[in-house]
């Protein structure tokens, strides 16, 4: 790979060829617009991802109760 200067080039695909300065400048603008669209789609994907997950309701998890509380009944029994 090396750098060279010229406007008679093939850009990205074999069918995308430039033969004039105007075509080359147009190709630069087209690639710039494609890059903007790509970055916009990436941003939209992240925005929708965080919008979805920030709207979820989370419940706190309570730790286990002590063994003394779980083993004893909550109501007292009277033995006669």
C-alpha positions as CSV (number, residue, x, y, z in Angstrom):
1,X,0.0,0.0,0.0
2,X,1.3,3.4,-0.9
3,X,0.1,7.0,-1.3
4,X,-0.2,8.4,-4.8
5,X,-1.9,11.5,-6.2
6,X,-4.4,11.4,-9.0
7,X,-8.1,11.4,-9.8
8,X,-8.4,8.4,-12.2
9,X,-9.0,5.9,-9.4
10,X,-11.2,3.0,-8.4
11,X,-12.9,3.6,-5.0
12,X,-14.1,0.7,-2.8
13,X,-15.6,-1.3,-5.6
14,X,-14.7,-2.1,-9.2
15,X,-17.8,-0.2,-10.5
16,X,-17.0,3.0,-8.6
17,X,-14.4,4.6,-10.7
18,X,-13.5,8.3,-11.1
19,X,-12.1,9.9,-14.2
20,X,-12.4,13.6,-13.3
21,X,-11.7,15.9,-10.4
22,X,-15.4,16.5,-10.0
23,X,-16.1,12.8,-9.8
24,X,-13.4,12.4,-7.2
25,X,-14.7,15.3,-5.1
26,X,-18.2,13.9,-5.4
27,X,-16.9,10.5,-4.2
28,X,-15.3,12.1,-1.2
29,X,-18.6,13.9,-0.3
30,X,-20.5,10.6,-0.8
31,X,-18.1,8.7,1.5
32,X,-18.4,11.5,4.1
33,X,-22.2,11.3,4.0
34,X,-22.1,7.5,4.3
35,X,-19.8,7.8,7.3
36,X,-22.2,10.3,8.9
37,X,-25.1,7.9,8.4
38,X,-23.2,5.0,9.8
39,X,-22.2,7.0,13.0
40,X,-25.8,8.2,13.3
41,X,-27.1,4.6,13.2
42,X,-24.6,3.6,15.9
43,X,-25.7,6.5,18.1
44,X,-29.4,5.6,17.5
45,X,-28.8,2.0,18.5
46,X,-27.1,3.0,21.7
47,X,-29.8,5.6,22.5
48,X,-32.6,3.1,22.0
49,X,-30.7,0.5,24.0
50,X,-30.2,2.8,27.0
51,X,-33.8,4.2,26.7
52,X,-35.2,0.6,26.9
53,X,-33.1,-0.5,29.8
54,X,-33.4,2.7,31.8
55,X,-37.2,2.3,31.7
56,X,-37.2,-1.1,33.4
57,X,-38.3,-1.3,37.0
58,X,-35.8,-3.0,39.2
59,X,-36.6,-4.4,42.6
60,X,-34.2,-4.6,45.4
61,X,-33.3,-8.0,46.6
62,X,-33.6,-8.5,50.3
63,X,-31.1,-10.6,52.1
64,X,-32.1,-13.8,54.0
65,X,-33.6,-13.3,57.4
66,X,-31.8,-14.6,60.5
67,X,-32.3,-18.3,61.4
68,X,-34.0,-17.3,64.7
69,X,-36.8,-15.5,63.0
70,X,-37.4,-18.2,60.4
71,X,-37.5,-21.1,62.8
72,X,-40.0,-19.5,65.3
73,X,-43.6,-19.2,64.5
74,X,-45.1,-15.7,64.2
75,X,-48.0,-16.5,66.5
76,X,-47.7,-17.8,70.0
77,X,-49.4,-21.1,70.9
78,X,-50.9,-21.6,74.2
79,X,-50.6,-25.2,75.5
80,X,-53.2,-26.3,78.2
